[in-house]
Amino acid sequence: QVQLVESGGGVVQPGRSLRLSCAASGFTFSSSGMHWVRQAPGKGLEWVAGIWYDESNEYYADSVKGRFTISRDNSRNTVYLQMNSLRVEDTAVYYCAKDIYTSSSGWFDFWGQGTLVTVSS
Amino acid sequence: DIQLTQSPSTLSASVGDRVTITCRASESISYWLAWYQQKPGKAPKVLINQASRLQSGVPSRFSGSGSGTEFTLTISSLQPDDFATYYCQLYNNYPVTFGQGTKLEIK
């Protein structure tokens, strides 16, 4: 069955960096677009970034553009989110999600359980 | 950027009720809309794609309709398991956008 397992969350000071990982199994990872979506405590869902199956295209929300980078390693069935210059407002549960298409232009049919990132001094 | 506005933000209903949640787009998005259900502490689960297609495994009491700028999610007969928060999502567009959510509460 499809599994997405996020890791790498934790408590970090403002201005510092953190890298999240999402290990995928149960489907052909190299044929699927992937996304990161976050949810601040008590708030709604916010899409963060998406990447095509072959890394040929990446897309970002304006709120993270220039600070976050999405990448993937198809040999390791893993997608990453490098988060630099973290701000208090980046505090959220971060979910990785699988796109139904090879690009990152479809809906999300599977989600991980999420990893909590807390940005605080 | 295209905005999605859901209404109502909160909905109180009883088991067996028929309920409808609306999602309005700030401009036409054809049928590039999905609906998700999220329960506390859990990841979202897709219910409807392409505005009206029921995702595999989702009970038939859920249905979606609409195109262009106005969309609805209807639950025909509420079950105890349906009390959750529902989100609409615009895809096939960047940025991907979610509505602000509708919390469905037990009356």
Interface residues (C-beta under 8 A of the other chain):
Chain A: H35 G44 L45 E46 W47 G50 Y59 Y60 A61 D62 Y95 I100 S105 G106 W107 F108 D109 W111 G112 Q113 G114
Chain B: D1 A34 Y36 Q38 K42 A43 P44 K45 V46 N49 Q55 Y87 Q89 Y91 N92 N93 Y94 P95 V96 T97 F98 G99 Q100 G101
